[in-house]
Amino acid sequence: MPARRDVRRSLTAAALDLFLAQGFDETTVDQIAEAAGVARRTFFRHFKVKEDAIFPDHDAMLREIVAHLEAASPLVPPLTAVTEAALMVLGTYAADPETSVKRYEVTRRVPSLREHEIAATSRYQRAFAAFLNERDGAAEPRRLRHEVIAAAVVTTHNHVLRAWLRGGGTGDVQDRLSEALSGILEGLEPWLDDRDRPRDGEDDVLVVVARRDTPLWKIAQEIEAARG
């Protein structure tokens, strides 16, 4: 597998350099393969079209994100799990700043590539909203709130990422995103959790009876069911 990843990296590096040097439309798959030192058929073992050569593997990343969210403990606040997932996505860019900066420059020059990336990242938004619906209930108006929160997380991620890329990919971008999301979600959290606050004249008291050996996650589920 390391050898396969090395070939993919070589193809990506070659594609980006050629796109920046001579233009996207002017660059052929044969030129990319030659610059990477591999055969044309090798290119197509890794990528379907030349556009795919410059983007992170969003399909694999999305699977990791969904698995992360599905495995999140009921004791972890939903917004925390979504924030962790957003940082995971950002990590794919932060792991290779030089490539990420070149990719950003190419997508700025080629509108079709920019649209390709926007479409790819929108799938994370759908995954975040689906997770919140599953964890917090999918009835209106909560469903709308989850869509807004998922959109806010993705928008914040993209804003921080682009600012970092415009700055040359220097500094700790994940710290920047954590700080930005903390501020955004702090404002949204009361909106998400408004059903949990007592109404006028109500006492916010909940009693749960459980066996001593009941797992904490099971108790958390019982509490969520009782509050619903």
Secondary structure, DSSP 8 states (H G I E B T S, - for coil): -HHHHHHHHHHHHHHHHHHHHH-TTT--HHHHHHHHTS-HHHHHHH-SSGGGGGS--HHHHHHHHHHHHHT--TTS-HHHHHHHHHHHHHHHHHT-HHHHHHHHHHHHH-HHHHHHHHHHHHHHHHHHHHHHHHHH--STTHHHHHHHHHHHHHHHHHHHHHHHHHTTS-S-HHHHHHHHHHHHHHHHHHHHTGGGS--TT----------TT--HHHHHHHHHHHH-
